């Protein structure tokens, strides 16, 4: 038996990003019922950046990214 909290991780998507990066989005549910969105950014072979976001933060992030993408349009340039 372990004293470590348990979590269930489900991969939602893995995206190829510019400059040989890979972004993985995962749903994380803790035994306590806490739900998080895990963003894992892999750079190269061994470097990772991992962010765990709560639902309000993930919602706001999604809104900002959607607005940016819509403003960028087909040109692919930032506003």
N, C-alpha and C positions, 0 to 999 in steps of 0.2 A: 504494500500500500504506500502511496506517495502523498506528501503534504503539498505538492504542487497543484495549483488550480488546473482543472482540465478545460480544454477548448476544442471545439470542432471547427475545422477549417475546410472551406469549400472554394475551389478555384472557380471564379466567374469568367475570367477572360485573361488571355496573355496576348499582349500587343508588341509588335516590332516597332521600335521607335528610332528616330534618327541617331546617327553616330554610334551604331552597334549597341544600342541599349534595348533592354527588354523590360516591359512594364507588366506586372501581374497584379490583377485585382482579386482579392479573396474576401469572402464573407467569413467572419470569425464570430462564433457564438460560445461564450463562456458558460460554465455550469451555473453561474449566478443568474444567467439570463441576459447579461450584458452583450449587446451586439455591436460589432465594430466592422469597418471596412479597412482591410489591410492593403496598402499600396506598396508593392515591392519593386524597386527599380534596380535592375542588374546592369552594371557597367563593366564591360570586359569579362574576365573569367572569375574574379573573386570579390569584387567590390559590390556591396549592396547598400541601398538606402531603404529603410522600412518605416512606413508611417501607419499608425493605427488611428483611424478617424471615427469619431462618434457620428451618429445619424445627422444631427444638425450641421456639423461641419462638412460632412460628405454632401449634404443637400446644397449648402451654400457654394461649395467648390464646384459641384456639377452645374449650378446656375451660372457661375462666372465663366466656366469653360465653354458652356453652350453659347452664351452671349458673345464671347470672343470668336468662336468658330463661325457663328452666323455673320458677324461683322467682317470677318476675314473673307468670307465668300469663296468664290472659285479662284481668286487670285493667290490664296495661300499666304498673304502677307498680314502681319499683325495690324490692328487698328492704330 
